[in-house]
Each structure stands twice: as structure tokens, then as C-alpha cells.
Amino acid sequence: MRVLLPILLVCACSEYGLDQPQPPEQGAGTDDERLSDDDDSALDGTDDDTTGDTVNEGIPDDFGTVDCENGTAATWSPGEVVALSYDVGPSLGVLNSPLAGTFHIYDIVPAESGGGQRNESMYLRITHASESVGMPLTGNCLGDFIVVDPDNQASLPTDTTQYLGTFRLEAGDNDVEVWHACPRIRDGECAEQHIEDEPAGTCDSNNINSVHMTGQAICLVPA
């Protein structure tokens, strides 16, 4: 009786580099492993940097001083512009930058009425030949950056400047829209930026809550 035994053919695959697991690339992993906490915030829309650019760890210091020691001074025309709570459109100005680049923008605090006007809050959009929409690179209100009224509890020093947002600028003239925040808030957007501790000063009251873009101390801090 003849018995046929199965023959096991063994291939020295390692000799030829076949079917061997390859080491992962440096920094590789599953999608979940590669997502840090910051990446998660970018996916769920909570990351301040909505464009995906790296901008100095997000929003910088809220306040600066008029000496602009860490930045470059820029000029502004046509002088002070004002936006009121019930304005339906923006007030307009021109920021002339000596440099092109991405900058954190500071200017004299736009709120100036203390606790009598609780929501002197605004946001900017800045357009030029390379930027038709003018959105900032950091945001706290659906992509815009609302500059929240800071002087309701106490007056600020007269040489204080406030952070107004981070923008890409061209060298030369950049067109600036100064929008009051209250119309957005009345439309149900960005309620976390609404100061409601005094009914007479809310965005729903008759208070004008005026904001003033003076342009007297614009400072461009590289981002």
C-alpha cells in the first residue's frame, strides 16, 4: 500500500524581504492616535485658528501698550470711526501697513464709556487684493473675533491697547470693516460674548453701546 505524505514547502521569505511587516513611518499611527487634543478641537470647530495655520499658540495677550515695543506701527485713515449697536452695516477705514505678513493687531481700546455701556463690543474684517472676505485667523464667534467690552468694572490705563484679531495684511492699504457685535448677538449668534449683567446695557436694550476705532496706536505684532 502506497501512502502519500503531504509535502510542506517552506519559503525563506525573510531572505527575500517578502511578507514581512514594515515599521511604521516616524510619527505614524492610527488616525485616532495621531489626533492630539488640539487636533480634536480643530475637528469639532472649537479651535481658535479656523484656517489651520499655526499662529503663535492661538490668541495672544488681550492687552498691550501704545509704545508697540514688540511690533511695527501702522497708520489709519480717515480718523476715528464709530459703530453703534443698531447699525446695519460696518463703519469703514483703511489700515496702511509698512509690511506684508500675518499680524496680531492692537489699537486703543475701542470701548470708552465704562459701565454705562456694557456691550461696546466689535469685530473687524480686513480685505485687500489677496483677501476678498477678510476673516481673521483666530475666532471666537463663528470665525470672526469679537473684541469684548473690557471696561465695565474699572477704567483701563490711558496707554492701554487691546487685541483686535489676527489677520493677513498686504504692504500698503488694507480696507477695514468695523462691525458692531450686537446685531449678531440679537440674531442668536455667539451668546457667550453677550454681557447681560445690567439690563440697561444689553444688546437688546436701547443702549447705543458705541465702539470707537481711533487708529491712534495701531501696532502689528508678527504672528
SULQUIZI-V771972 format. One line per field, one symbol per residue. ss: DSSP state (H for helix, E for strand, - for the rest). A space follows every 50 residues. Layout:
ss=???
This chain:
ss=------------HHHH--------------HHHH--HHHHHHHH------ ------------EEE------EE-EEE---EEE-------EEEEEEE--- EEEEEEEE-----HHH-----EEEEEEE--E---------E--E--E--- ---------EEEEEEEEEE--EEEEEEEEE-HHHHH----HHH-----HH H---------EEE-----EEEE-
